[in-house]
């Protein structure tokens, strides 16, 4: 039903051509780049998120800074870490609702070999669990789909990209969209960090949760640190480390 409502929004309200994909950063050759611009594009993004809200969607976004992640040896290691963090949170949400989850992922770039390697890495985490979570609520079968065939995957791309842009400081364009994304972020009590929004390395970006989400305490396991914390980056300004 959600996919149908997103399709109706695209086709009937905004005039998307059949099978035209929407993105946060559309290609310059796409219909969206030239025909859905400025205030109309911003309105469309907010309408997409509002549609997700009507269907009670819960959002989790994981961001890993590859350059700052000293424990990862290459980009693929950072990708695997982001996948692990996301699967932990997906499992937590599924367990909290007493449900079993089936993952549907956008087909990775590259060919069949790259796709198989990505799916194998996901399955390995699901089967073995992580240091903190035994993943018992995610089915081992993972489905892949081209994003141009699924409005749900397009919406996931929009939410993830807009949130990442906002965290990176793109206030002008991303802030109005993130404003409607924020209520959908998965949270525990009044805490969003670590649940609906995970930024790694944790302590390097902990102060951002104060500026971007108005959170007053950063929790690491059972230890709370009042934000903003002077000895951590971004203690005075979200734009200045």
C-alpha positions in Angstrom: 0.0 0.0 0.0 2.8 2.4 0.8 4.5 1.7 -2.5 1.2 2.4 -4.2 0.7 5.7 -2.4 4.2 6.8 -3.3 3.5 6.0 -6.9 0.3 7.9 -6.8 2.0 10.9 -5.3 4.7 10.8 -8.0 2.4 10.3 -11.0 -0.8 12.2 -10.2 0.4 15.1 -8.0 3.8 15.8 -9.5 3.6 14.4 -13.0 6.4 11.9 -13.0 6.7 10.0 -16.3 6.1 6.2 -16.0 9.1 4.4 -14.4 10.9 7.7 -13.7 12.9 7.3 -10.5 13.2 10.0 -7.8 16.4 10.7 -6.0 17.8 13.3 -3.5 20.5 14.1 -6.2 18.9 13.4 -9.6 21.0 13.0 -12.7 21.2 16.1 -14.9 19.8 14.0 -17.7 16.7 13.0 -15.8 13.2 14.4 -16.0 13.3 15.3 -12.3 16.4 17.5 -12.7 14.8 19.8 -15.3 11.1 19.5 -14.5 10.9 19.3 -10.6 13.0 22.3 -9.4 13.4 24.7 -6.5 10.3 25.0 -4.2 8.4 22.3 -6.1 11.2 19.8 -5.5 11.4 20.7 -1.9 7.6 20.3 -1.6 7.8 16.9 -3.2 10.5 15.7 -0.8 8.4 16.7 2.2 5.3 15.0 0.7 7.3 11.8 0.3 8.3 11.8 4.0 4.7 12.8 5.0 3.5 9.7 3.1 6.0 7.6 5.0 4.7 9.1 8.3 1.1 8.2 7.4 2.2 4.6 7.1 4.0 4.7 10.4 7.4 4.1 8.9 10.3 4.1 11.4 13.7 5.3 10.1 17.3 4.4 11.0 20.2 6.1 9.3 23.8 4.9 9.8 26.7 7.1 8.8 30.4 6.0 8.9 33.1 8.5 8.2 35.6 6.4 6.3 38.5 8.9 6.7 38.0 9.2 10.4 37.5 5.5 11.0 41.0 4.4 11.9 39.8 0.8 12.5 38.9 0.2 8.9 41.6 -0.5 6.3 39.6 0.4 3.2 36.2 1.6 1.9 34.7 -1.9 1.9 35.6 -2.3 5.6 33.7 0.9 6.4 30.7 -0.3 4.3 30.7 -3.6 6.2 30.8 -1.7 9.5 27.8 0.4 8.4 25.9 -2.7 7.4 26.6 -4.3 10.8 25.4 -1.2 12.7 22.3 -1.1 10.6 21.5 -4.8 11.0 21.8 -4.4 14.8 19.3 -1.7 14.9 16.9 -3.4 12.5 17.0 -6.5 14.7 16.3 -4.4 17.8 13.3 -2.8 16.2 11.9 -6.1 14.9 12.4 -7.8 18.3 10.6 -4.9 20.0 7.6 -5.4 17.8 7.7 -9.2 18.1 8.2 -9.6 14.3 10.5 -11.3 11.9 12.0 -9.0 9.3 12.9 -9.6 5.7 15.5 -7.3 4.2 15.1 -5.8 0.8 18.2 -4.0 -0.4 19.1 -2.0 -3.5 21.3 -4.0 -5.9 24.9 -3.0 -5.2 27.0 -1.4 -7.9 29.2 -3.6 -10.1 28.2 -7.0 -11.4 26.9 -10.3 -10.1 30.2 -11.0 -8.2 29.9 -7.8 -6.2 26.3 -8.4 -5.4 27.0 -11.9 -4.2 29.9 -10.7 -2.0 27.7 -8.0 -0.4 24.8 -10.4 0.3 27.3 -13.0 1.7 28.7 -10.4 4.1 25.2 -9.5 5.3 24.2 -13.1 5.8 27.4 -13.8 7.8 26.5 -11.0 10.2 22.9 -12.2 10.5 24.0 -15.8 11.2 26.9 -15.0 13.6 25.5 -11.9 15.3 27.7 -9.0 16.5 29.6 -8.3 19.7 26.5 -6.7 21.2 23.4 -8.2 19.5 22.3 -11.7 18.6 20.4 -11.2 15.4 17.4 -13.4 15.9 14.7 -11.4 14.2 16.0 -11.0 10.7 15.4 -13.7 8.1 18.5 -15.1 6.4 16.9 -14.7 3.0 17.8 -11.2 1.7 16.0 -9.8 -1.3 17.6 -7.5 -3.8 15.8 -5.1 -6.2 16.8 -2.4 -8.6 15.8 0.9 -7.1 14.1 2.1 -10.3 11.5 -0.6 -9.7 10.7 0.3 -6.1 9.4 3.5 -4.7 10.2 2.2 -1.2 13.9 1.9 -2.1 13.8 5.4 -3.6 12.2 6.8 -0.5 15.0 5.1 1.6 17.6 6.7 -0.6 15.9 10.1 -0.2 15.7 9.8 3.6 19.3 8.5 4.0 20.8 11.1 1.6 18.9 14.1 3.0 19.8 13.1 6.6 23.5 12.6 5.6 23.5 15.9 3.8 22.0 17.6 6.9 24.6 16.0 9.2 27.3 17.2 6.8 26.2 20.8 7.1 23.9 21.2 4.0 21.5 23.4 5.9 19.9 25.3 3.0 18.5 22.3 1.2 18.5 19.5 3.6 17.2 21.2 6.8 13.6 21.6 5.6 13.5 17.9 4.6 15.2 16.7 7.7 12.6 18.6 9.8 9.9 16.2 8.6 12.3 13.1 8.7 13.2 13.7 12.4 9.9 12.5 13.9 10.3 9.2 12.1 13.7 8.5 13.5 13.8 5.4 15.7 14.3 6.3 19.4 14.5 4.8 22.8 12.8 7.0 25.4 13.9 10.6 24.4 17.2 9.3 22.8 17.6 9.2 19.1 21.4 8.9 18.9 22.6 5.4 18.5 19.1 4.3 17.5 17.5 6.3 14.7 20.8 8.1 13.8 24.2 6.4 14.3 27.3 8.4 13.3 30.7 6.6 13.6 33.3 7.2 15.1 30.9 7.9 18.0 32.8 10.4 20.2 34.1 12.4 17.3 30.6 13.4 16.3 28.7 13.1 19.6 28.4 16.8 20.0 26.5 17.0 16.7 23.5 15.3 18.4 23.2 18.4 20.6 23.2 20.8 17.7 21.2 18.8 15.2 18.7 17.0 17.5 18.8 19.1 20.7 19.9 16.1 22.8 21.4 17.0 26.1 23.2 13.8 27.1 25.3 11.4 25.0 25.1 7.8 26.2 27.8 5.2 25.6 26.6 2.0 27.2 25.7 3.1 30.7 27.8 6.2 30.9 26.2 9.6 30.1 28.1 12.7 29.0 26.5 16.1 29.1 26.4 17.8 25.7 28.1 19.8 24.3 31.3 18.4 25.8 34.3 20.8 25.5 37.0 18.3 24.8 35.1 16.7 21.9 35.0 18.1 18.3 32.1 20.5 17.5 31.8 21.7 21.0 31.0 25.3 20.1 29.6 25.1 16.6 28.2 22.2 14.4 30.2 23.5 11.5 33.6 23.8 13.3 35.4 20.7 14.6 
